[in-house]
Amino acid sequence: MKISVIGCGYLGAVHSACLTELGHEVVGIDVDPEKIALLAAATPPFYEPGLPELLSRSVATGRLRFSTDVSDVRGSEVHFIAVGTPQLAGSDAADLQFVMAAVDSLLPHLASGDLVVGKSTVPVGTARQLSDIVNSHGSGASLAWNPEFLREGFAIKDTLAPDRLVYGLAASDHRGESMLDTVYTRALAGGTPKVVTDFATAELVKVAANAFLATKISFINAMAEVAEATGADVTQLADAIGYDVRIGRRFLNAGLGFGGGCLPKDIRGFMARAKELGVDQALTFLREVDQINTRRRERMVDLAKEVVGGSLVGRRIAVLGLSFKPDSDDVRDSPALDVALRLIESGATVLATDPQAVETARRRYPHIKYVASPAEAAVDADAVLLLTEWREYRDLDPAAFGDLVGTKTILDGRNCLDPGAWRAAGWAYRALGRP
Ligand code: UDX
């Protein structure tokens, strides 16, 4: 198929390259000329494992182009909307200006039979509104909603072989369904389940999934708070309840909590939308989920204060990890970066490192002292804080690493180290939710 993708950020860039891999002919459109130049040269503007190789392969086929000129969508039959919906400044609600602008810019170029497909995460009700706009324009194009569920670090796998496909369609839009089936032929043939539904359900599936995941993480972090007050071990608790298949062990890793460009803003946007709909009571628990999550960051700073003797002023702290999770250079709402900033505010001298996120962090916070490796961060440190569970940090040798620091004190913000091994090497080991 001939396909256009409007918005070449994280979602759109991965989606464009994956659609090409699936055999389609794709044009990716973005208003940012720098981003488009990088993508056209097969260079991802962000870190995602496997994407440089996939982009090179896709661009080399001649079936993937990038452009800043939206009229280049002409000739495509399917047009994916993959622009961002960030949190509005000073509000919990999502900012829809980029989605609206994308649809507006598409309208003059749509032909009869074209399908506009929303992928961006939007407040429930948006698809209906956009469908009316597309229909009333009179081009004969129609709209579908097809939320994405990709995780950073696994974005290619999640796009090529998703857990499920959700199609939100206008009543009896069989043509829309069959066009999406053609887009996703390979995934469907591979057994990916498909849910065909209305617009509102499709929009809600996305935010409900993220709200559930956020709740699961905050649940185990709430248990960590109780564990800290009782001397219990939250990681063993998670293992034990996780054996119950109704509960499941995944997303029960207690620690610094969730961050990133999706979970935090999506639960806030969901609450804001529920309020508009008069059902805010249904989602008040998400406010608690958000607060439990933020409390973990405060607790980490308190723990750091405690282990260095009550005050952080003038203390040297090594911070390992800045991205919101491993295998990503994304620092949006990153718990690790937030803790680093809070430590500095409390008077500590922070030396921070990350395998991929130093540059993205530096762009936002140039005042933090960044170093290239854990070894450099650790020199004369009064305490080491592991805040993002990158493999190279999990694999650190406690004995060799111990020779570099001033004081052998480690705080494991992600419960990812073996306490026994670190204690055996002479370290004072502390973690969230563990004795
Ligand atoms: C999430 C959803 O998983 C994905 O389906 C959706 O499309 C976009 O949002 P992502 O933001 O890439 O994906 O991150 P995810 O892997 O869900 O992790 C979110 C945060 O939760 C990270 O900060 C991670 O460190 C944290 N987390 C995850 C925990 O604290 N504990 C866990 O057990 C799991």
Boltz pocket constraint, residues with backbone or C-beta under 6 A from the ligand:
constraints:
  - pocket:
      binder: B
      contacts: [[A, 148], [A, 149], [A, 150], [A, 151], [A, 152], [A, 153], [A, 210], [A, 213], [A, 217], [A, 249], [A, 250], [A, 251], [A, 252], [A, 253], [A, 254], [A, 255], [A, 256], [A, 257], [A, 258], [A, 259], [A, 260], [A, 261], [A, 262], [A, 263], [A, 324], [A, 325]]
      max_distance: 6.0
